């Protein structure tokens, strides 16, 4: 399970990427392509090996999807992790195009 006290997620729109940090270290990231003004295509999610097994990918993807929803955008879940996450968390099904 992720230690949320020492983790935070940052959005870097200029790089089309969300990063999860543990302390000051990047522990993983979710990249997307802005395929049009209303859609983010999440195509790549990575958790660095030394941070795996802590639930960080789920924290990262949940934050990225919540941010996408708040921005009024939809997603294409090209990344297998994001695809599986959306399939198993029905509250995000409305985000897919």
C-alpha positions in Angstrom: 0.0 0.0 0.0 1.3 3.5 -0.8 2.5 5.7 2.0 0.5 8.8 1.0 2.2 11.0 3.6 5.5 10.9 1.7 4.1 10.7 -1.8 2.7 13.4 -4.1 1.6 13.5 -7.7 2.6 16.3 -10.0 1.2 17.1 -13.4 3.6 18.4 -16.1 1.4 19.5 -19.0 4.3 20.7 -21.0 5.7 17.1 -21.0 2.2 15.5 -21.1 3.0 13.5 -18.0 2.0 12.9 -14.4 4.8 11.9 -12.0 4.5 10.3 -8.6 7.2 11.3 -6.1 8.3 9.5 -3.0 10.0 12.2 -1.0 11.9 14.0 -3.7 12.5 11.0 -6.0 10.4 10.3 -9.0 9.0 6.8 -8.4 6.9 6.5 -11.5 5.0 8.4 -14.3 2.0 8.2 -16.5 2.4 9.7 -20.0 -0.3 10.8 -22.3 -0.8 12.3 -25.7 -3.2 15.2 -26.1 -4.9 13.7 -29.2 -7.3 16.6 -29.5 -8.3 19.4 -27.1 -10.8 17.2 -25.3 -8.9 13.8 -25.1 -5.8 12.5 -23.3 -4.5 9.2 -24.7 -2.8 7.5 -21.7 -0.2 5.4 -23.5 2.5 4.6 -21.0 2.7 4.0 -17.2 5.9 3.1 -15.4 6.8 2.4 -11.8 10.5 2.3 -11.3 11.7 -1.1 -10.1 12.8 0.0 -6.6 9.3 1.4 -5.9 7.2 -1.5 -7.2 4.8 -3.4 -4.9 3.7 -0.3 -3.0 0.5 0.5 -4.8 2.0 3.7 -6.3 0.8 3.1 -9.9 -2.8 3.0 -8.6 -2.4 6.3 -6.7 -0.8 7.9 -9.8 -3.4 6.7 -12.2 -6.3 7.6 -9.9 -4.9 11.2 -9.6 -4.3 11.5 -13.3 -7.9 10.4 -14.1 -9.3 12.7 -11.4 -7.4 15.6 -12.9 -8.6 14.7 -16.4 -12.2 14.6 -15.2 -11.8 17.9 -13.4 -10.4 19.4 -16.6 -13.6 18.2 -18.5 -11.6 15.9 -20.7 -12.0 12.2 -21.8 -9.4 9.5 -22.1 -8.2 6.7 -24.4 -6.7 4.0 -22.2 -4.0 2.8 -24.6 -1.7 1.8 -21.7 -2.6 -1.7 -20.5 -2.4 -0.6 -16.8 -4.7 2.3 -17.3 -7.1 0.1 -19.3 -7.2 -2.5 -16.5 -7.6 0.2 -13.9 -10.6 1.7 -15.7 -12.1 -1.8 -16.1 -11.9 -2.5 -12.4 -12.9 0.9 -11.2 -16.3 1.6 -12.7 -16.4 5.1 -11.5 -14.0 6.0 -14.3 -15.9 4.2 -17.1 -17.5 7.5 -18.2 -14.1 9.0 -19.0 -13.4 6.7 -21.9 -14.2 7.6 -25.5 
